[in-house]
Amino acid sequence: MRGCGDCTACCTVFSIDALAKPAHTPCAHASGGCAIYAERPHPCRAYRCGWLDAPTTFPDAERPDLTGIIPDIPTPVASVPVVLREVQAGDAASEGAKKMLERLARTRLLLVVRYDGASTLHGPDDLVAAAGYLLHP
């Protein structure tokens, strides 16, 4: 089973009300790990990064702190999007992120959520066309 190692990308990207931490702001408790790990709030405790759970989908080189992208895989069904969240502005344009997007988009529907909240769909044309409602509910 994988571990986070030095990655604290999820400690940056998500807002945590219990810690009064806004989204896309590094958590004051994250420094090479979580200083309050045993007492961390429920949202931190409940979150599970897709990179941790899917080593065959996301190789070591695609760890979120290396790509600037946090993957969430709600289900292995191809028509349900893998959600890829940009950690900091511009991270989705990095070489590592672009390679990951290209590779995954060949077979999976991807919902890329950028730093500013804008979202884009990527993937096989038929899946993107069928999932347009995700962008325009």
KAMOVEN-V879657 format. One record per backbone hydrogen bond with DSSP energy under -1.0 kcal/mol. CO is the residue of the C=O (numbers start at 1). NH is the residue of the N-H. Records with the same first field share a line. If there is no record, write none. Layout:
CO=NH / NH
This chain:
4=7
9=12 / 13
10=14
12=25
16=19 / 21
17=20
21=16
27=30
29=35
33=31
34=37
36=39
41=45
42=46
43=47
49=53
50=54
54=58
59=62
60=63
63=66 / 67
64=68
68=87
70=85
71=50
72=83
77=80
78=109
82=111
83=72
84=113
85=70
88=91
90=93
91=94
94=98
95=99
96=100
97=101
98=102
99=103
100=104
101=105
104=107 / 108
109=82
110=122
111=84
112=120
113=86
114=117
118=114
120=112
122=110
124=128
125=129
126=130
127=131
131=134
132=135 / 136
